[in-house]
Structure formats: C-alpha cells, structure tokens
Amino acid sequence: MSDIHVPPRPSLVTKILRLRRGPWENIATILIGLGVVMLMQPYSATAYAYSFITILAGTILFAIVSHFPE
C-alpha cells in the first residue's frame, strides 16, 4: 500500500472565507462609487431609484469587511 496523502479540496465557502480584507474592501468601495455615479447621472430614473440601495449595500459591506483580518 502507498502512503500518499491527498488533501481534500476546499469548498466554495472555504474559498470565500479565505479572502482577506483587501479584496472585499475594494469590492465595497467600487459598489459605493457605482451608487454615487447612479445617483448623479441624468439619463435613467431606474438607476437613480436604485442608487440609494446600492450605496447602502456598499456601506454595510464595507462596515462588515473592516472587521475581517488582514
């Protein structure tokens, strides 16, 4: 018999939890910026209507992510 050890493949949850503060902060910042652009544009009323929700989601995500380890 062989004593070859094959480590288990990490699950999707493990891969997501392995991410650190940096990438998640970038995503949250981009989301906030997208919401601000949606708020200031004069072309689409739908984008304007969803801008507050987008900014709020980015802000909440940033507040949660700021507690992640570096």
N, CA, C, O and CB atoms as a CASP TS submission, in Angstrom:
PFRMAT TS
TARGET T0000
AUTHOR 0000-0000-0000
METHOD Language model
MODEL 1
PARENT N/A
ATOM      1  N   MET     1       0.825  -1.173   0.000  1.00  0.00           N
ATOM      2  CA  MET     1       0.000   0.000   0.000  1.00  0.00           C
ATOM      3  C   MET     1       0.877   1.248   0.000  1.00  0.00           C
ATOM      4  O   MET     1       1.989   1.254   0.528  1.00  0.00           O
ATOM      5  CB  MET     1      -0.943  -0.008   1.199  1.00  0.00           C
ATOM      6  N   SER     2       0.342   2.295  -0.605  1.00  0.00           N
ATOM      7  CA  SER     2       1.106   3.536  -0.639  1.00  0.00           C
ATOM      8  C   SER     2       0.581   4.491   0.429  1.00  0.00           C
ATOM      9  O   SER     2      -0.600   4.489   0.776  1.00  0.00           O
ATOM     10  CB  SER     2       1.032   4.189  -2.040  1.00  0.00           C
ATOM     11  N   ASP     3       1.484   5.289   0.926  1.00  0.00           N
ATOM     12  CA  ASP     3       1.130   6.265   1.961  1.00  0.00           C
ATOM     13  C   ASP     3       1.039   7.669   1.374  1.00  0.00           C
ATOM     14  O   ASP     3       1.556   8.625   1.952  1.00  0.00           O
ATOM     15  CB  ASP     3       2.159   6.237   3.103  1.00  0.00           C
ATOM     16  N   ILE     4       0.388   7.788   0.239  1.00  0.00           N
ATOM     17  CA  ILE     4       0.243   9.092  -0.400  1.00  0.00           C
ATOM     18  C   ILE     4      -0.958   9.790   0.214  1.00  0.00           C
ATOM     19  O   ILE     4      -2.068   9.258   0.231  1.00  0.00           O
ATOM     20  CB  ILE     4       0.084   8.955  -1.949  1.00  0.00           C
ATOM     21  N   HIS     5      -0.717  10.978   0.712  1.00  0.00           N
ATOM     22  CA  HIS     5      -1.789  11.765   1.328  1.00  0.00           C
ATOM     23  C   HIS     5      -2.267  12.825   0.342  1.00  0.00           C
ATOM     24  O   HIS     5      -1.495  13.675  -0.102  1.00  0.00           O
ATOM     25  CB  HIS     5      -1.306  12.426   2.652  1.00  0.00           C
ATOM     26  N   VAL     6      -3.541  12.760   0.011  1.00  0.00           N
ATOM     27  CA  VAL     6      -4.138  13.746  -0.883  1.00  0.00           C
ATOM     28  C   VAL     6      -5.032  14.655  -0.042  1.00  0.00           C
ATOM     29  O   VAL     6      -6.018  14.199   0.537  1.00  0.00           O
ATOM     30  CB  VAL     6      -4.951  13.056  -2.043  1.00  0.00           C
ATOM     31  N   PRO     7      -4.681  15.951   0.025  1.00  0.00           N
ATOM     32  CA  PRO     7      -5.511  16.844   0.847  1.00  0.00           C
ATOM     33  C   PRO     7      -6.878  17.058   0.197  1.00  0.00           C
ATOM     34  O   PRO     7      -6.991  17.056  -1.029  1.00  0.00           O
ATOM     35  CB  PRO     7      -4.801  18.206   1.057  1.00  0.00           C
ATOM     36  N   PRO     8      -7.907  17.240   1.009  1.00  0.00           N
ATOM     37  CA  PRO     8      -9.244  17.456   0.443  1.00  0.00           C
ATOM     38  C   PRO     8      -9.321  18.810  -0.258  1.00  0.00           C
ATOM     39  O   PRO     8      -8.639  19.764   0.118  1.00  0.00           O
ATOM     40  CB  PRO     8     -10.321  17.368   1.546  1.00  0.00           C
ATOM     41  N   ARG     9     -10.164  18.869  -1.282  1.00  0.00           N
ATOM     42  CA  ARG     9     -10.350  20.131  -1.997  1.00  0.00           C
ATOM     43  C   ARG     9     -11.189  21.065  -1.142  1.00  0.00           C
ATOM     44  O   ARG     9     -12.186  20.644  -0.557  1.00  0.00           O
ATOM     45  CB  ARG     9     -11.021  19.901  -3.379  1.00  0.00           C
ATOM     46  N   PRO    10     -10.793  22.332  -1.064  1.00  0.00           N
ATOM     47  CA  PRO    10     -11.576  23.272  -0.256  1.00  0.00           C
ATOM     48  C   PRO    10     -12.924  23.562  -0.909  1.00  0.00           C
ATOM     49  O   PRO    10     -13.034  23.626  -2.133  1.00  0.00           O
ATOM     50  CB  PRO    10     -10.798  24.581  -0.049  1.00  0.00           C
ATOM     51  N   SER    11     -13.939  23.736  -0.078  1.00  0.00           N
ATOM     52  CA  SER    11     -15.270  24.030  -0.586  1.00  0.00           C
ATOM     53  C   SER    11     -15.372  25.497  -0.976  1.00  0.00           C
ATOM     54  O   SER    11     -14.461  26.284  -0.722  1.00  0.00           O
ATOM     55  CB  SER    11     -16.338  23.674   0.456  1.00  0.00           C
ATOM     56  N   LEU    12     -16.487  25.852  -1.592  1.00  0.00           N
ATOM     57  CA  LEU    12     -16.709  27.232  -2.014  1.00  0.00           C
ATOM     58  C   LEU    12     -16.746  28.162  -0.808  1.00  0.00           C
ATOM     59  O   LEU    12     -16.219  29.273  -0.861  1.00  0.00           O
ATOM     60  CB  LEU    12     -18.012  27.349  -2.815  1.00  0.00           C
ATOM     61  N   VAL    13     -17.368  27.711   0.274  1.00  0.00           N
ATOM     62  CA  VAL    13     -17.435  28.539   1.486  1.00  0.00           C
ATOM     63  C   VAL    13     -16.039  28.785   2.035  1.00  0.00           C
ATOM     64  O   VAL    13     -15.733  29.895   2.469  1.00  0.00           O
ATOM     65  CB  VAL    13     -18.319  27.868   2.560  1.00  0.00           C
ATOM     66  N   THR    14     -15.197  27.774   2.022  1.00  0.00           N
ATOM     67  CA  THR    14     -13.831  27.923   2.498  1.00  0.00           C
ATOM     68  C   THR    14     -13.068  28.901   1.626  1.00  0.00           C
ATOM     69  O   THR    14     -12.292  29.710   2.135  1.00  0.00           O
ATOM     70  CB  THR    14     -13.121  26.573   2.528  1.00  0.00           C
ATOM     71  N   LYS    15     -13.277  28.838   0.316  1.00  0.00           N
ATOM     72  CA  LYS    15     -12.597  29.771  -0.580  1.00  0.00           C
ATOM     73  C   LYS    15     -13.052  31.199  -0.336  1.00  0.00           C
ATOM     74  O   LYS    15     -12.237  32.121  -0.367  1.00  0.00           O
ATOM     75  CB  LYS    15     -12.842  29.388  -2.035  1.00  0.00           C
ATOM     76  N   ILE    16     -14.341  31.397  -0.093  1.00  0.00           N
ATOM     77  CA  ILE    16     -14.849  32.741   0.159  1.00  0.00           C
ATOM     78  C   ILE    16     -14.325  33.262   1.495  1.00  0.00           C
ATOM     79  O   ILE    16     -13.920  34.421   1.593  1.00  0.00           O
ATOM     80  CB  ILE    16     -16.391  32.749   0.146  1.00  0.00           C
ATOM     81  N   LEU    17     -14.331  32.418   2.517  1.00  0.00           N
ATOM     82  CA  LEU    17     -13.864  32.853   3.827  1.00  0.00           C
ATOM     83  C   LEU    17     -12.361  33.072   3.857  1.00  0.00           C
ATOM     84  O   LEU    17     -11.862  33.771   4.738  1.00  0.00           O
ATOM     85  CB  LEU    17     -14.251  31.844   4.876  1.00  0.00           C
ATOM     86  N   ARG    18     -11.637  32.497   2.924  1.00  0.00           N
ATOM     87  CA  ARG    18     -10.190  32.648   2.875  1.00  0.00           C
ATOM     88  C   ARG    18      -9.794  34.037   2.387  1.00  0.00           C
ATOM     89  O   ARG    18      -8.678  34.486   2.649  1.00  0.00           O
ATOM     90  CB  ARG    18      -9.579  31.584   1.974  1.00  0.00           C
ATOM     91  N   LEU    19     -10.684  34.718   1.688  1.00  0.00           N
ATOM     92  CA  LEU    19     -10.382  36.063   1.223  1.00  0.00           C
ATOM     93  C   LEU    19     -10.178  36.993   2.410  1.00  0.00           C
ATOM     94  O   LEU    19     -10.828  36.859   3.447  1.00  0.00           O
ATOM     95  CB  LEU    19     -11.502  36.588   0.314  1.00  0.00           C
ATOM     96  N   ARG    20      -9.300  37.898   2.241  1.00  0.00           N
ATOM     97  CA  ARG    20      -8.984  38.815   3.324  1.00  0.00           C
ATOM     98  C   ARG    20      -9.621  40.169   3.087  1.00  0.00           C
ATOM     99  O   ARG    20     -10.413  40.340   2.160  1.00  0.00           O
ATOM    100  CB  ARG    20      -7.479  38.961   3.477  1.00  0.00           C
ATOM    101  N   ARG    21      -9.275  41.123   3.921  1.00  0.00           N
ATOM    102  CA  ARG    21      -9.903  42.433   3.918  1.00  0.00           C
ATOM    103  C   ARG    21      -9.693  43.192   2.613  1.00  0.00           C
ATOM    104  O   ARG    21     -10.624  43.835   2.130  1.00  0.00           O
ATOM    105  CB  ARG    21      -9.379  43.244   5.060  1.00  0.00           C
ATOM    106  N   GLY    22      -8.516  43.137   2.039  1.00  0.00           N
ATOM    107  CA  GLY    22      -8.186  43.938   0.862  1.00  0.00           C
ATOM    108  C   GLY    22      -9.138  43.786  -0.311  1.00  0.00           C
ATOM    109  O   GLY    22      -9.709  44.783  -0.753  1.00  0.00           O
ATOM    110  N   PRO    23      -9.333  42.577  -0.835  1.00  0.00           N
ATOM    111  CA  PRO    23     -10.237  42.427  -1.977  1.00  0.00           C
ATOM    112  C   PRO    23     -11.680  42.795  -1.657  1.00  0.00           C
ATOM    113  O   PRO    23     -12.365  43.383  -2.494  1.00  0.00           O
ATOM    114  CB  PRO    23     -10.187  41.014  -2.479  1.00  0.00           C
ATOM    115  N   TRP    24     -12.147  42.462  -0.467  1.00  0.00           N
ATOM    116  CA  TRP    24     -13.523  42.786  -0.091  1.00  0.00           C
ATOM    117  C   TRP    24     -13.716  44.283   0.069  1.00  0.00           C
ATOM    118  O   TRP    24     -14.775  44.805  -0.278  1.00  0.00           O
ATOM    119  CB  TRP    24     -13.902  42.074   1.200  1.00  0.00           C
ATOM    120  N   GLU    25     -12.699  44.998   0.595  1.00  0.00           N
ATOM    121  CA  GLU    25     -12.797  46.447   0.697  1.00  0.00           C
ATOM    122  C   GLU    25     -12.851  47.085  -0.680  1.00  0.00           C
ATOM    123  O   GLU    25     -13.568  48.065  -0.886  1.00  0.00           O
ATOM    124  CB  GLU    25     -11.621  47.006   1.491  1.00  0.00           C
ATOM    125  N   ASN    26     -12.101  46.539  -1.619  1.00  0.00           N
ATOM    126  CA  ASN    26     -12.141  47.062  -2.986  1.00  0.00           C
ATOM    127  C   ASN    26     -13.528  46.884  -3.599  1.00  0.00           C
ATOM    128  O   ASN    26     -14.032  47.789  -4.265  1.00  0.00           O
ATOM    129  CB  ASN    26     -11.086  46.364  -3.859  1.00  0.00           C
ATOM    130  N   ILE    27     -14.140  45.734  -3.380  1.00  0.00           N
ATOM    131  CA  ILE    27     -15.485  45.483  -3.910  1.00  0.00           C
ATOM    132  C   ILE    27     -16.483  46.451  -3.288  1.00  0.00           C
ATOM    133  O   ILE    27     -17.328  47.005  -3.991  1.00  0.00           O
ATOM    134  CB  ILE    27     -15.916  44.022  -3.642  1.00  0.00           C
ATOM    135  N   ALA    28     -16.395  46.658  -1.982  1.00  0.00           N
ATOM    136  CA  ALA    28     -17.313  47.573  -1.300  1.00  0.00           C
ATOM    137  C   ALA    28     -17.124  48.999  -1.787  1.00  0.00           C
ATOM    138  O   ALA    28     -18.102  49.724  -1.970  1.00  0.00           O
ATOM    139  CB  ALA    28     -17.109  47.507   0.215  1.00  0.00           C
ATOM    140  N   THR    29     -15.882  49.412  -2.001  1.00  0.00           N
ATOM    141  CA  THR    29     -15.609  50.764  -2.484  1.00  0.00           C
ATOM    142  C   THR    29     -16.141  50.956  -3.897  1.00  0.00           C
ATOM    143  O   THR    29     -16.706  52.005  -4.208  1.00  0.00           O
ATOM    144  CB  THR    29     -14.109  51.053  -2.443  1.00  0.00           C
ATOM    145  N   ILE    30     -15.969  49.966  -4.746  1.00  0.00           N
ATOM    146  CA  ILE    30     -16.497  50.037  -6.111  1.00  0.00           C
ATOM    147  C   ILE    30     -18.022  50.110  -6.082  1.00  0.00           C
ATOM    148  O   ILE    30     -18.621  50.839  -6.872  1.00  0.00           O
ATOM    149  CB  ILE    30     -16.033  48.815  -6.942  1.00  0.00           C
ATOM    150  N   LEU    31     -18.645  49.372  -5.191  1.00  0.00           N
ATOM    151  CA  LEU    31     -20.096  49.396  -5.064  1.00  0.00           C
ATOM    152  C   LEU    31     -20.591  50.777  -4.620  1.00  0.00           C
ATOM    153  O   LEU    31     -21.590  51.274  -5.140  1.00  0.00           O
ATOM    154  CB  LEU    31     -20.558  48.324  -4.071  1.00  0.00           C
ATOM    155  N   ILE    32     -19.901  51.392  -3.670  1.00  0.00           N
ATOM    156  CA  ILE    32     -20.267  52.739  -3.235  1.00  0.00           C
ATOM    157  C   ILE    32     -20.080  53.730  -4.380  1.00  0.00           C
ATOM    158  O   ILE    32     -20.940  54.579  -4.612  1.00  0.00           O
ATOM    159  CB  ILE    32     -19.425  53.166  -2.009  1.00  0.00           C
ATOM    160  N   GLY    33     -18.976  53.628  -5.088  1.00  0.00           N
ATOM    161  CA  GLY    33     -18.734  54.520  -6.225  1.00  0.00           C
ATOM    162  C   GLY    33     -19.767  54.352  -7.321  1.00  0.00           C
ATOM    163  O   GLY    33     -20.204  55.336  -7.918  1.00  0.00           O
ATOM    164  N   LEU    34     -20.161  53.124  -7.593  1.00  0.00           N
ATOM    165  CA  LEU    34     -21.198  52.865  -8.587  1.00  0.00           C
ATOM    166  C   LEU    34     -22.519  53.504  -8.169  1.00  0.00           C
ATOM    167  O   LEU    34     -23.236  54.064  -8.999  1.00  0.00           O
ATOM    168  CB  LEU    34     -21.380  51.354  -8.791  1.00  0.00           C
ATOM    169  N   GLY    35     -22.834  53.417  -6.880  1.00  0.00           N
ATOM    170  CA  GLY    35     -24.051  54.043  -6.380  1.00  0.00           C
ATOM    171  C   GLY    35     -24.034  55.557  -6.524  1.00  0.00           C
ATOM    172  O   GLY    35     -25.056  56.165  -6.842  1.00  0.00           O
ATOM    173  N   VAL    36     -22.880  56.164  -6.293  1.00  0.00           N
ATOM    174  CA  VAL    36     -22.761  57.620  -6.449  1.00  0.00           C
ATOM    175  C   VAL    36     -22.922  58.018  -7.914  1.00  0.00           C
ATOM    176  O   VAL    36     -23.585  59.010  -8.218  1.00  0.00           O
ATOM    177  CB  VAL    36     -21.399  58.116  -5.909  1.00  0.00           C
ATOM    178  N   VAL    37     -22.325  57.259  -8.816  1.00  0.00           N
ATOM    179  CA  VAL    37     -22.481  57.530 -10.249  1.00  0.00           C
ATOM    180  C   VAL    37     -23.937  57.372 -10.657  1.00  0.00           C
ATOM    181  O   VAL    37     -24.452  58.175 -11.435  1.00  0.00           O
ATOM    182  CB  VAL    37     -21.587  56.591 -11.086  1.00  0.00           C
ATOM    183  N   MET    38     -24.600  56.354 -10.145  1.00  0.00           N
ATOM    184  CA  MET    38     -26.016  56.155 -10.442  1.00  0.00           C
ATOM    185  C   MET    38     -26.854  57.318  -9.907  1.00  0.00           C
ATOM    186  O   MET    38     -27.857  57.692 -10.514  1.00  0.00           O
ATOM    187  CB  MET    38     -26.506  54.826  -9.843  1.00  0.00           C
ATOM    188  N   LEU    39     -26.451  57.880  -8.789  1.00  0.00           N
ATOM    189  CA  LEU    39     -27.178  58.989  -8.192  1.00  0.00           C
ATOM    190  C   LEU    39     -27.031  60.270  -9.009  1.00  0.00           C
ATOM    191  O   LEU    39     -27.972  61.058  -9.099  1.00  0.00           O
ATOM    192  CB  LEU    39     -26.697  59.222  -6.773  1.00  0.00           C
ATOM    193  N   MET    40     -25.862  60.484  -9.602  1.00  0.00           N
ATOM    194  CA  MET    40     -25.583  61.743 -10.289  1.00  0.00           C
ATOM    195  C   MET    40     -25.920  61.749 -11.769  1.00  0.00           C
ATOM    196  O   MET    40     -25.912  62.813 -12.387  1.00  0.00           O
ATOM    197  CB  MET    40     -24.160  62.079 -10.128  1.00  0.00           C
ATOM    198  N   GLN    41     -26.212  60.614 -12.351  1.00  0.00           N
ATOM    199  CA  GLN    41     -26.463  60.574 -13.793  1.00  0.00           C
ATOM    200  C   GLN    41     -27.862  61.089 -14.112  1.00  0.00           C
ATOM    201  O   GLN    41     -28.792  60.845 -13.343  1.00  0.00           O
ATOM    202  CB  GLN    41     -26.290  59.144 -14.332  1.00  0.00           C
ATOM    203  N   PRO    42     -28.032  61.802 -15.238  1.00  0.00           N
ATOM    204  CA  PRO    42     -29.337  62.390 -15.560  1.00  0.00           C
ATOM    205  C   PRO    42     -30.168  61.586 -16.556  1.00  0.00           C
ATOM    206  O   PRO    42     -31.195  62.079 -17.021  1.00  0.00           O
ATOM    207  CB  PRO    42     -29.136  63.760 -16.100  1.00  0.00           C
ATOM    208  N   TYR    43     -29.754  60.353 -16.902  1.00  0.00           N
ATOM    209  CA  TYR    43     -30.369  59.640 -18.018  1.00  0.00           C
ATOM    210  C   TYR    43     -31.432  58.623 -17.613  1.00  0.00           C
ATOM    211  O   TYR    43     -32.446  58.500 -18.300  1.00  0.00           O
ATOM    212  CB  TYR    43     -29.313  58.948 -18.793  1.00  0.00           C
ATOM    213  N   SER    44     -31.235  57.908 -16.541  1.00  0.00           N
ATOM    214  CA  SER    44     -32.119  56.796 -16.198  1.00  0.00           C
ATOM    215  C   SER    44     -32.733  56.997 -14.811  1.00  0.00           C
ATOM    216  O   SER    44     -32.023  57.111 -13.812  1.00  0.00           O
ATOM    217  CB  SER    44     -31.351  55.464 -16.253  1.00  0.00           C
ATOM    218  N   ALA    45     -34.056  57.035 -14.773  1.00  0.00           N
ATOM    219  CA  ALA    45     -34.742  57.162 -13.484  1.00  0.00           C
ATOM    220  C   ALA    45     -34.630  55.872 -12.678  1.00  0.00           C
ATOM    221  O   ALA    45     -34.643  55.910 -11.448  1.00  0.00           O
ATOM    222  CB  ALA    45     -36.220  57.525 -13.695  1.00  0.00           C
ATOM    223  N   THR    46     -34.520  54.736 -13.355  1.00  0.00           N
ATOM    224  CA  THR    46     -34.375  53.452 -12.662  1.00  0.00           C
ATOM    225  C   THR    46     -33.034  53.385 -11.933  1.00  0.00           C
ATOM    226  O   THR    46     -32.970  52.952 -10.782  1.00  0.00           O
ATOM    227  CB  THR    46     -34.500  52.280 -13.661  1.00  0.00           C
ATOM    228  N   ALA    47     -31.970  53.813 -12.600  1.00  0.00           N
ATOM    229  CA  ALA    47     -30.655  53.829 -11.959  1.00  0.00           C
ATOM    230  C   ALA    47     -30.656  54.774 -10.769  1.00  0.00           C
ATOM    231  O   ALA    47     -30.071  54.473  -9.729  1.00  0.00           O
ATOM    232  CB  ALA    47     -29.566  54.239 -12.962  1.00  0.00           C
ATOM    233  N   TYR    48     -31.315  55.919 -10.924  1.00  0.00           N
ATOM    234  CA  TYR    48     -31.426  56.873  -9.821  1.00  0.00           C
ATOM    235  C   TYR    48     -32.196  56.261  -8.650  1.00  0.00           C
ATOM    236  O   TYR    48     -31.834  56.463  -7.491  1.00  0.00           O
ATOM    237  CB  TYR    48     -32.118  58.165 -10.296  1.00  0.00           C
ATOM    238  N   ALA    49     -33.248  55.520  -8.953  1.00  0.00           N
ATOM    239  CA  ALA    49     -34.068  54.918  -7.903  1.00  0.00           C
ATOM    240  C   ALA    49     -33.290  53.861  -7.106  1.00  0.00           C
ATOM    241  O   ALA    49     -33.498  53.719  -5.901  1.00  0.00           O
ATOM    242  CB  ALA    49     -35.321  54.290  -8.516  1.00  0.00           C
ATOM    243  N   TYR    50     -32.405  53.130  -7.766  1.00  0.00           N
ATOM    244  CA  TYR    50     -31.639  52.080  -7.089  1.00  0.00           C
ATOM    245  C   TYR    50     -30.310  52.579  -6.531  1.00  0.00           C
ATOM    246  O   TYR    50     -29.572  51.797  -5.932  1.00  0.00           O
ATOM    247  CB  TYR    50     -31.384  50.937  -8.042  1.00  0.00           C
ATOM    248  N   SER    51     -29.986  53.847  -6.708  1.00  0.00           N
ATOM    249  CA  SER    51     -28.694  54.353  -6.265  1.00  0.00           C
ATOM    250  C   SER    51     -28.556  54.318  -4.738  1.00  0.00           C
ATOM    251  O   SER    51     -27.496  53.959  -4.225  1.00  0.00           O
ATOM    252  CB  SER    51     -28.494  55.773  -6.772  1.00  0.00           C
ATOM    253  N   PHE    52     -29.610  54.687  -4.013  1.00  0.00           N
ATOM    254  CA  PHE    52     -29.515  54.685  -2.556  1.00  0.00           C
ATOM    255  C   PHE    52     -29.303  53.273  -2.013  1.00  0.00           C
ATOM    256  O   PHE    52     -28.513  53.067  -1.093  1.00  0.00           O
ATOM    257  CB  PHE    52     -30.773  55.298  -1.945  1.00  0.00           C
ATOM    258  N   ILE    53     -30.007  52.315  -2.583  1.00  0.00           N
ATOM    259  CA  ILE    53     -29.850  50.921  -2.147  1.00  0.00           C
ATOM    260  C   ILE    53     -28.425  50.435  -2.423  1.00  0.00           C
ATOM    261  O   ILE    53     -27.838  49.716  -1.614  1.00  0.00           O
ATOM    262  CB  ILE    53     -30.878  50.004  -2.864  1.00  0.00           C
ATOM    263  N   THR    54     -27.879  50.834  -3.568  1.00  0.00           N
ATOM    264  CA  THR    54     -26.525  50.429  -3.937  1.00  0.00           C
ATOM    265  C   THR    54     -25.499  51.037  -2.982  1.00  0.00           C
ATOM    266  O   THR    54     -24.588  50.345  -2.526  1.00  0.00           O
ATOM    267  CB  THR    54     -26.216  50.844  -5.384  1.00  0.00           C
ATOM    268  N   ILE    55     -25.645  52.326  -2.679  1.00  0.00           N
ATOM    269  CA  ILE    55     -24.727  52.974  -1.741  1.00  0.00           C
ATOM    270  C   ILE    55     -24.856  52.346  -0.356  1.00  0.00           C
ATOM    271  O   ILE    55     -23.852  52.108   0.315  1.00  0.00           O
ATOM    272  CB  ILE    55     -25.003  54.494  -1.669  1.00  0.00           C
ATOM    273  N   LEU    56     -26.070  52.080   0.066  1.00  0.00           N
ATOM    274  CA  LEU    56     -26.297  51.472   1.380  1.00  0.00           C
ATOM    275  C   LEU    56     -25.684  50.079   1.459  1.00  0.00           C
ATOM    276  O   LEU    56     -25.065  49.732   2.464  1.00  0.00           O
ATOM    277  CB  LEU    56     -27.796  51.399   1.682  1.00  0.00           C
ATOM    278  N   ALA    57     -25.848  49.281   0.413  1.00  0.00           N
ATOM    279  CA  ALA    57     -25.267  47.940   0.402  1.00  0.00           C
ATOM    280  C   ALA    57     -23.741  48.006   0.461  1.00  0.00           C
ATOM    281  O   ALA    57     -23.113  47.228   1.178  1.00  0.00           O
ATOM    282  CB  ALA    57     -25.716  47.172  -0.853  1.00  0.00           C
ATOM    283  N   GLY    58     -23.147  48.931  -0.288  1.00  0.00           N
ATOM    284  CA  GLY    58     -21.694  49.091  -0.251  1.00  0.00           C
ATOM    285  C   GLY    58     -21.195  49.539   1.106  1.00  0.00           C
ATOM    286  O   GLY    58     -20.151  49.082   1.572  1.00  0.00           O
ATOM    287  N   THR    59     -21.940  50.436   1.744  1.00  0.00           N
ATOM    288  CA  THR    59     -21.542  50.927   3.060  1.00  0.00           C
ATOM    289  C   THR    59     -21.639  49.829   4.113  1.00  0.00           C
ATOM    290  O   THR    59     -20.744  49.687   4.947  1.00  0.00           O
ATOM    291  CB  THR    59     -22.409  52.119   3.466  1.00  0.00           C
ATOM    292  N   ILE    60     -22.710  49.059   4.079  1.00  0.00           N
ATOM    293  CA  ILE    60     -22.862  47.950   5.025  1.00  0.00           C
ATOM    294  C   ILE    60     -21.782  46.896   4.799  1.00  0.00           C
ATOM    295  O   ILE    60     -21.206  46.372   5.752  1.00  0.00           O
ATOM    296  CB  ILE    60     -24.258  47.315   4.893  1.00  0.00           C
ATOM    297  N   LEU    61     -21.515  46.592   3.530  1.00  0.00           N
ATOM    298  CA  LEU    61     -20.449  45.633   3.218  1.00  0.00           C
ATOM    299  C   LEU    61     -19.106  46.137   3.722  1.00  0.00           C
ATOM    300  O   LEU    61     -18.324  45.366   4.276  1.00  0.00           O
ATOM    301  CB  LEU    61     -20.381  45.373   1.705  1.00  0.00           C
ATOM    302  N   PHE    62     -18.832  47.420   3.535  1.00  0.00           N
ATOM    303  CA  PHE    62     -17.560  47.980   3.999  1.00  0.00           C
ATOM    304  C   PHE    62     -17.461  47.907   5.518  1.00  0.00           C
ATOM    305  O   PHE    62     -16.395  47.606   6.056  1.00  0.00           O
ATOM    306  CB  PHE    62     -17.408  49.437   3.528  1.00  0.00           C
ATOM    307  N   ALA    63     -18.562  48.181   6.212  1.00  0.00           N
ATOM    308  CA  ALA    63     -18.536  48.107   7.676  1.00  0.00           C
ATOM    309  C   ALA    63     -18.282  46.679   8.155  1.00  0.00           C
ATOM    310  O   ALA    63     -17.575  46.477   9.143  1.00  0.00           O
ATOM    311  CB  ALA    63     -19.857  48.626   8.259  1.00  0.00           C
ATOM    312  N   ILE    64     -18.838  45.705   7.481  1.00  0.00           N
ATOM    313  CA  ILE    64     -18.628  44.304   7.869  1.00  0.00           C
ATOM    314  C   ILE    64     -17.205  43.870   7.536  1.00  0.00           C
ATOM    315  O   ILE    64     -16.542  43.220   8.344  1.00  0.00           O
ATOM    316  CB  ILE    64     -19.649  43.381   7.161  1.00  0.00           C
ATOM    317  N   VAL    65     -16.746  44.228   6.356  1.00  0.00           N
ATOM    318  CA  VAL    65     -15.426  43.800   5.889  1.00  0.00           C
ATOM    319  C   VAL    65     -14.304  44.435   6.703  1.00  0.00           C
ATOM    320  O   VAL    65     -13.224  43.857   6.829  1.00  0.00           O
ATOM    321  CB  VAL    65     -15.252  44.145   4.415  1.00  0.00           C
ATOM    322  N   SER    66     -14.551  45.613   7.254  1.00  0.00           N
ATOM    323  CA  SER    66     -13.490  46.270   8.033  1.00  0.00           C
ATOM    324  C   SER    66     -13.126  45.487   9.289  1.00  0.00           C
ATOM    325  O   SER    66     -12.112  45.773   9.926  1.00  0.00           O
ATOM    326  CB  SER    66     -13.921  47.677   8.419  1.00  0.00           C
ATOM    327  N   HIS    67     -13.941  44.507   9.649  1.00  0.00           N
ATOM    328  CA  HIS    67     -13.626  43.660  10.795  1.00  0.00           C
ATOM    329  C   HIS    67     -12.915  42.363  10.402  1.00  0.00           C
ATOM    330  O   HIS    67     -12.550  41.578  11.277  1.00  0.00           O
ATOM    331  CB  HIS    67     -14.892  43.333  11.545  1.00  0.00           C
ATOM    332  N   PHE    68     -12.712  42.125   9.110  1.00  0.00           N
ATOM    333  CA  PHE    68     -12.007  40.931   8.640  1.00  0.00           C
ATOM    334  C   PHE    68     -10.518  41.071   8.963  1.00  0.00           C
ATOM    335  O   PHE    68     -10.015  42.187   9.090  1.00  0.00           O
ATOM    336  CB  PHE    68     -12.225  40.718   7.107  1.00  0.00           C
ATOM    337  N   PRO    69      -9.817  39.955   9.095  1.00  0.00           N
ATOM    338  CA  PRO    69      -8.368  40.036   9.306  1.00  0.00           C
ATOM    339  C   PRO    69      -7.658  40.444   8.024  1.00  0.00           C
ATOM    340  O   PRO    69      -8.145  40.202   6.919  1.00  0.00           O
ATOM    341  CB  PRO    69      -7.817  38.691   9.808  1.00  0.00           C
ATOM    342  N   GLU    70      -6.510  41.062   8.193  1.00  0.00           N
ATOM    343  CA  GLU    70      -5.725  41.472   7.028  1.00  0.00           C
ATOM    344  C   GLU    70      -4.974  40.294   6.540  1.00  0.00           C
ATOM    345  O   GLU    70      -4.237  40.394   5.559  1.00  0.00           O
ATOM    346  CB  GLU    70      -4.767  42.628   7.349  1.00  0.00           C
TER
END
